[in-house]
Amino acid sequence: MNLTLFREMNEPLIQQELSSLIQELNIPASLKDSMDYSLQAGGKRIRPILLLAVVQELGGSHPDALKVAAAIEMIHTYSLIHDDLPSMDNDDLRRGMPTNHKVYGEAVAILAGDALLTYSFGIVARLKHVSSDDKIRLIDLMSVSAGAEGMVGGQVLDIEGEEKKLTLAELEQVHRLKTGALLTFSIVAGAILGGATPEQMVALSKFGEHIGLAFQIQDDILDVTGTSQELGKTAGKDESSEKSTYPGLLTLPKAKEKLDYHASEALAAIQSLGGNPQLLNELTALIVERNN
Amino acid sequence: MNLTLFREMNEPLIQQELSSLIQELNIPASLKDSMDYSLQAGGKRIRPILLLAVVQELGGSHPDALKVAAAIEMIHTYSLIHDDLPSMDNDDLRRGMPTNHKVYGEAVAILAGDALLTYSFGIVARLKHVSSDDKIRLIDLMSVSAGAEGMVGGQVLDIEGEEKKLTLAELEQVHRLKTGALLTFSIVAGAILGGATPEQMVALSKFGEHIGLAFQIQDDILDVTGTSQELGKTAGKDESSEKSTYPGLLTLPKAKEKLDYHASEALAAIQSLGGNPQLLNELTALIVERNN
């Protein structure tokens, strides 16, 4: 199956899963609306698609894959809601729409983020077709990837990095944590659900790390080369805030070289899976060539 | 064992567990300091003590009880950090000390809360002496108690309630969720670790619900009768903000009657445990009679 068809099939299912998970909650209307608003705002659904693609490449499907994919998307979405707050990035727009706190106020936005994060662990705990041992593996890794040693730690480093010029190694560490950890977890979660062998797990983890870095380098490149309309957010924001970026530290052509390096390492990692991992090959190309 | 001795023995152990759990994290210094600051700020450790007391009443000890107690205290602490933010309660003082965002700034305070919440699930997932099935029970209930259908939902109702006069039933619902859910979970978690029978679980859940309500009614009463020095926070704040409270809706004497009712229901529930649940009896008295 090619990636375009795979996405067309799965994106509505991801959307539906997110909706029904929120609708089944018996909670105050404002909180439900706020959680739902940011989940429905869409975006590329890269993490759920990566998870589902890995399950597919490993030979099929898993009845709980969509639920785990939705849990990860909730974590990603909570992180965006909190990152957009006035005391953080102070963004009014996200994916071309007003940010959560602009619509629901800061208090409810913070709480909607908290609720999405908390719910994601409950969703995994209540899966019907995964053993308790595998649920615990998923929850353990999810907590590490999303928490202080992963995404949250990366966000702290990112904020602190705004006040100084980072080295390339420091910038890479920010991205490994802030974006890479949860992207890699999406892939590893797919590997667990798909019953990967230890060798496949190693290959997919390596794929995840390189894909995560490629994703962020392309993000930085787009901030220089893209338009606000394409990005659905303010372009050139990094440069105007003097934030350390790959093009800023390396020049644009060298940043593109680095992007190509991580993309080719990602592709090399998955060749060892055997077969023809078309979806993951195409996803790598998509991440490198995307314009938003 | 009496409660005074039990607390004197266990409070340093809880403190030590919290410290060592934070110290073992490999994370940015500012984030670690911020997480540690609010955990060390102390407080009554009611939730960990409740959990440990239940384990004790059920006949002894559990090698992972302190870790679960610490995880619950982290969730409680994260909720205080977020509640104190300028966009929420806008409190400068907590337990007589500057609130987290006053010391570390709003961005790091939000992220420290996020990190504590995320870590708490990882701590339970990595317990050494609990079966995967029981870990999943704990994580499932923890997610519900702390999330949109529990504590976070209660905080939303509490914020929305500030703008209108609540009925007694609405006020009770706020408290059941905002404070009661996590208090009850502390007790149920102790019951799971202590190997409670189904009958004991029912009795302890009932105990938890009444203790939770008693706790909050006493909180409201103290806001009227206590001094800022005793409370370590601004007294009379509820009245000056025209917030719905038990004394406000019922008069002070009727609020005290209601407090006594829930305390005696709590005591009645635990008598069915058999033996002489001295620690839980004394904890009930402590919650009713405390002055901060």
Interface residues (C-beta under 8 A of the other chain):
Chain A: L25 N26 I27 P28 S30 L31 K32 M35 Y78 H82 L85 S87 M88 G105 E106 A107 V108 I110 L111 G113 D114 A115 L117 T118 Y119 F121 G122 A125 R126 S131 S132 D133 K135 I136 I139 D140 M142 S143 V144 A146 G147 A148 E149 V152 G153 Q155 V156 L157 I159 E160
Chain B: L25 N26 I27 P28 S30 L31 K32 M35 Y78 H82 L85 S87 M88 G105 E106 A107 V108 I110 L111 G113 D114 A115 L117 T118 Y119 F121 G122 V124 A125 R126 S131 S132 D133 K135 I136 I139 D140 M142 S143 V144 A146 G147 A148 E149 V152 G153 Q155 V156 L157 I159 E160
